[in-house]
């Protein structure tokens, strides 16, 4: 399951960029999560999975729906209009490091360790190196701003993940994925109607292929596996995904999309990944949810 998540999420960054060639960002997110929600709710009905019966379940639906799926993915999709997919995945690799920091405040059994602090400094140095690159030359005048905005995505996603870890005991993984994605689909749909009505929409083979891949594999399958892993595997092990996927994402972006790869991207990416790895290894064994 770890390998599946790494490979699929490592290639979704390029798939998002492909889909954006035919769809505006909010529209693309809304369609992606609508399809994924329909698949998971059908599975829940067939498997007779009860939704909304556990304590805090509905609260987590709302928190996950707005933070992890609406804000996070809205930011990622908009940012990838201007940021190369490989760079986007490297910046998002700060996610498990932020999880460790928020866990210190919200999870009594996961105090901050010295290694986490050192990892934060190392990862921050990597982000500084990346932003020292002339990003405008690589992606255009809005690339610097979009890359900075992109950092909001791992921030809100980490808050949501820690809250799920704290209050998600006994809640089925499909519940934690399906209903929040439905909320995000509605939120993104409203934003699409408000801001993207005049923008062109093209359903060519590339766009449809991207939507199918992101909906079925990048959402319905992976998020169910992700929440299942949080129940059965150490969080520090699951965190390894976040610094393994950029390697896949960068390779995919360079090979498939002919995206630029500079020395500063490589150095900055190595520092970010090393910092996250150091933080993950220094964390105490977490409580299962």
Secondary structure per residue as TSV (DSSP state, phi and psi in degrees):
chain	resnum	aa	ss	phi	psi
A	1	X	-	360.0	-37.8
A	2	X	H	-60.5	-44.4
A	3	X	H	-64.0	-41.7
A	4	X	H	-60.4	-48.2
A	5	X	H	-61.5	-41.7
A	6	X	H	-63.4	-47.2
A	7	X	H	-67.5	-44.9
A	8	X	H	-68.6	-51.9
A	9	X	H	-67.0	-26.1
A	10	X	H	-68.6	-27.2
A	11	X	H	-98.5	-11.5
A	12	X	H	-67.6	-27.3
A	13	X	H	-61.9	-42.8
A	14	X	H	-70.0	-38.1
A	15	X	H	-62.4	-37.6
A	16	X	H	-60.8	-45.6
A	17	X	H	-64.4	-37.2
A	18	X	H	-64.1	-45.2
A	19	X	H	-63.2	-31.7
A	20	X	T	-70.3	-11.8
A	21	X	T	-70.4	-20.1
A	22	X	T	-119.8	-15.0
A	23	X	S	-131.4	142.2
A	24	X	-	-65.7	156.8
A	25	X	H	-60.0	-49.4
A	26	X	H	-67.2	-36.9
A	27	X	H	-62.8	-42.7
A	28	X	H	-63.2	-43.3
A	29	X	H	-63.4	-44.2
A	30	X	H	-60.6	-44.9
A	31	X	H	-68.1	-43.2
A	32	X	H	-56.2	-50.3
A	33	X	H	-76.7	-24.2
A	34	X	H	-65.3	-45.7
A	35	X	H	-65.0	-46.2
A	36	X	H	-62.7	-40.8
A	37	X	H	-62.6	-44.1
A	38	X	H	-60.0	-40.7
A	39	X	H	-64.0	-47.9
A	40	X	H	-70.5	-37.7
A	41	X	H	-67.7	-33.9
A	42	X	H	-65.6	-42.4
A	43	X	H	-63.0	-42.4
A	44	X	H	-61.7	-38.6
A	45	X	H	-68.5	-44.2
A	46	X	H	-65.6	-41.0
A	47	X	T	-83.5	-1.6
A	48	X	T	56.8	46.4
A	49	X	-	-84.9	125.0
A	50	X	-	-76.5	130.7
A	51	X	-	-111.3	134.2
A	52	X	S	84.6	11.9
A	53	X	-	-92.6	-18.6
A	54	X	S	-90.1	153.7
A	55	X	T	-59.2	141.0
A	56	X	T	68.2	-0.1
A	57	X	H	-62.5	-46.7
A	58	X	H	-69.5	-33.5
A	59	X	H	-63.0	-43.3
A	60	X	H	-67.4	-31.8
A	61	X	H	-55.7	-49.1
A	62	X	H	-67.6	-46.6
A	63	X	H	-61.7	-47.5
A	64	X	I	-63.7	-42.3
A	65	X	I	-61.3	-41.8
A	66	X	I	-85.7	-41.7
A	67	X	I	-83.5	-63.6
A	68	X	I	-67.3	-37.3
A	69	X	I	-104.4	-46.0
A	70	X	I	-73.7	-62.8
A	71	X	I	-65.0	-49.4
A	72	X	H	-60.8	-50.6
A	73	X	H	-76.7	-31.0
A	74	X	H	-60.3	-42.8
A	75	X	H	-65.5	-45.7
A	76	X	H	-61.1	-47.5
A	77	X	H	-64.3	-44.5
A	78	X	H	-64.1	-43.3
A	79	X	H	-63.5	-36.3
A	80	X	T	-71.8	-3.9
A	81	X	T	-66.9	-25.1
A	82	X	T	-125.2	-18.5
A	83	X	S	-106.4	129.4
A	84	X	-	-55.0	144.7
A	85	X	H	-61.7	-37.0
A	86	X	H	-63.9	-43.6
A	87	X	H	-64.7	-39.4
A	88	X	H	-59.7	-42.4
A	89	X	H	-67.7	-34.5
A	90	X	H	-66.6	-43.7
A	91	X	H	-65.5	-35.4
A	92	X	H	-72.2	-17.2
A	93	X	T	-65.2	-7.5
A	94	X	T	-74.2	-5.5
A	95	X	H	-54.7	-55.5
A	96	X	H	-66.5	-26.6
A	97	X	H	-66.2	-42.8
A	98	X	H	-66.7	-35.3
A	99	X	H	-57.7	-45.0
A	100	X	H	-61.6	-39.6
A	101	X	H	-68.3	-44.9
A	102	X	H	-70.8	-32.2
A	103	X	H	-62.0	-32.6
A	104	X	H	-59.1	-37.2
A	105	X	H	-87.8	-30.1
A	106	X	H	-108.9	-17.7
A	107	X	-	-117.4	109.6
A	108	X	T	-57.6	-30.8
A	109	X	T	-89.5	6.7
A	110	X	-	-128.5	66.5
A	111	X	-	-68.9	155.9
A	112	X	-	-71.4	134.4
A	113	X	-	-106.3	163.9
A	114	X	H	-58.7	-40.2
A	115	X	H	-61.6	-32.6
A	116	X	H	-65.2	-42.0
A	117	X	H	-63.1	-42.7
A	118	X	H	-64.4	-39.3
A	119	X	H	-63.0	-38.2
A	120	X	H	-63.1	-43.3
A	121	X	H	-63.2	-43.2
A	122	X	H	-64.0	-46.2
A	123	X	H	-64.7	-39.7
A	124	X	H	-62.6	-38.7
A	125	X	H	-61.2	-38.5
A	126	X	H	-63.7	-41.1
A	127	X	H	-63.6	-40.7
A	128	X	H	-61.5	-42.9
A	129	X	H	-61.5	-43.3
A	130	X	H	-62.2	-44.2
A	131	X	H	-75.5	-11.5
A	132	X	T	-76.3	-14.5
A	133	X	S	-68.3	151.4
A	134	X	-	-78.0	83.0
A	135	X	H	-66.4	-30.9
A	136	X	H	-62.2	-35.6
A	137	X	H	-67.0	-30.7
A	138	X	H	-85.7	-43.7
A	139	X	H	-120.5	-9.1
A	140	X	-	115.7	175.1
A	141	X	T	-64.0	-24.8
A	142	X	T	-93.1	1.3
A	143	X	H	-65.5	-41.7
A	144	X	H	-62.1	-47.7
A	145	X	H	-62.9	-44.2
A	146	X	H	-64.5	-38.8
A	147	X	H	-65.3	-38.2
A	148	X	H	-67.1	-42.9
A	149	X	H	-63.3	-34.8
A	150	X	H	-58.3	-30.2
A	151	X	H	-64.7	-16.2
A	152	X	H	-66.7	-29.3
A	153	X	H	-63.3	-53.6
A	154	X	H	-64.5	-26.8
A	155	X	H	-64.4	-54.2
A	156	X	H	-70.8	-32.0
A	157	X	H	-66.2	-36.8
A	158	X	H	-68.4	-39.6
A	159	X	H	-60.5	-46.4
A	160	X	H	-61.7	-43.4
A	161	X	H	-64.3	-39.9
A	162	X	H	-66.8	-38.6
A	163	X	H	-66.1	-36.9
A	164	X	H	-64.3	-41.2
A	165	X	H	-63.0	-35.7
A	166	X	H	-76.3	-41.0
A	167	X	H	-117.2	5.5
A	168	X	-	-94.0	11.4
A	169	X	T	-60.0	128.4
A	170	X	T	84.7	-5.7
A	171	X	-	-86.9	131.3
A	172	X	-	-64.6	138.9
A	173	X	H	-55.9	-35.5
A	174	X	H	-65.4	-35.5
A	175	X	H	-64.5	-42.4
A	176	X	H	-68.8	-19.8
A	177	X	H	-100.2	-47.5
A	178	X	H	-67.6	-55.0
A	179	X	H	-67.1	-44.0
A	180	X	H	-59.2	-36.3
A	181	X	H	-66.9	-33.0
A	182	X	H	-65.4	-41.5
A	183	X	H	-62.1	-44.7
A	184	X	H	-63.1	-38.6
A	185	X	H	-60.6	-40.6
A	186	X	H	-67.7	-45.0
A	187	X	H	-62.4	-47.0
A	188	X	H	-66.9	-33.4
A	189	X	H	-63.6	-41.6
A	190	X	H	-64.2	-44.0
A	191	X	H	-64.4	-37.5
A	192	X	H	-64.1	-42.0
A	193	X	H	-65.5	-38.2
A	194	X	H	-73.5	-37.5
A	195	X	H	-118.0	-13.3
A	196	X	-	-122.9	14.5
A	197	X	T	-61.6	-33.1
A	198	X	T	-90.1	-3.9
A	199	X	S	-85.1	144.1
A	200	X	-	-69.5	146.1
A	201	X	-	-124.2	126.7
A	202	X	-	-127.0	118.4
A	203	X	-	-101.8	72.7
A	204	X	-	-91.8	-176.1
A	205	X	H	-61.0	-40.0
A	206	X	H	-66.2	-43.2
A	207	X	H	-65.4	-46.1
A	208	X	H	-65.2	-43.0
A	209	X	H	-60.4	-41.5
A	210	X	H	-62.7	-44.7
A	211	X	H	-62.3	-44.1
A	212	X	H	-63.5	-46.1
A	213	X	I	-63.3	-45.7
A	214	X	I	-70.1	-34.9
A	215	X	I	-74.6	-50.3
A	216	X	I	-77.7	-53.9
A	217	X	I	-90.3	-44.0
A	218	X	I	-77.7	-9.4
A	219	X	I	-129.3	-68.0
A	220	X	I	-58.6	-47.1
A	221	X	I	-74.6	-53.0
A	222	X	H	-69.0	-40.3
A	223	X	H	-71.3	-31.6
A	224	X	H	-65.0	-44.3
A	225	X	H	-64.6	-38.8
A	226	X	H	-61.6	-49.0
A	227	X	H	-70.1	-28.4
A	228	X	H	-67.8	-42.9
A	229	X	H	-62.0	-36.5
A	230	X	H	-62.1	-22.9
A	231	X	H	-86.0	-25.3
A	232	X	H	-118.8	-11.3
A	233	X	S	-128.9	149.5
A	234	X	-	-55.3	139.5
A	235	X	H	-61.1	-34.7
A	236	X	H	-64.2	-31.9
A	237	X	H	-71.4	-43.1
A	238	X	H	-62.1	-34.1
A	239	X	T	-62.0	-23.2
A	240	X	H	-57.3	-27.7
A	241	X	H	-57.6	-42.1
A	242	X	H	-66.8	-25.2
A	243	X	H	-108.3	6.3
A	244	X	H	-94.3	-34.9
A	245	X	H	-63.4	-35.2
A	246	X	H	-59.5	-31.7
A	247	X	H	-62.0	-47.6
A	248	X	H	-63.6	-42.9
A	249	X	H	-64.2	-43.1
A	250	X	H	-65.3	-44.7
A	251	X	H	-60.8	-45.2
A	252	X	H	-62.2	-44.0
A	253	X	H	-63.5	-41.9
A	254	X	H	-69.4	-45.6
A	255	X	H	-76.6	-48.3
A	256	X	H	-85.6	-36.8
A	257	X	H	-109.3	0.1
A	258	X	-	56.2	40.2
A	259	X	-	-77.2	153.6
A	260	X	-	-71.8	149.3
A	261	X	-	-135.8	108.6
A	262	X	-	-105.7	167.3
A	263	X	H	-62.3	-37.3
A	264	X	H	-69.7	-34.8
A	265	X	H	-60.1	-45.1
A	266	X	H	-64.7	-48.5
A	267	X	H	-63.8	-46.7
A	268	X	H	-62.4	-42.0
A	269	X	H	-63.6	-41.4
A	270	X	H	-62.7	-41.7
A	271	X	H	-65.1	-43.0
A	272	X	H	-61.5	-49.2
A	273	X	H	-64.3	-40.7
A	274	X	H	-64.4	-40.2
A	275	X	H	-64.3	-42.8
A	276	X	H	-65.3	-40.7
A	277	X	H	-62.4	-43.1
A	278	X	H	-63.1	-41.6
A	279	X	H	-66.6	-40.9
A	280	X	H	-65.1	-40.5
A	281	X	H	-71.3	-22.7
A	282	X	H	-88.4	-7.4
A	283	X	S	-77.6	144.4
A	284	X	-	-71.8	163.7
A	285	X	-	-63.9	123.7
A	286	X	-	-83.1	171.2
A	287	X	-	-87.1	138.0
A	288	X	-	-69.7	152.3
A	289	X	-	-119.0	360.0
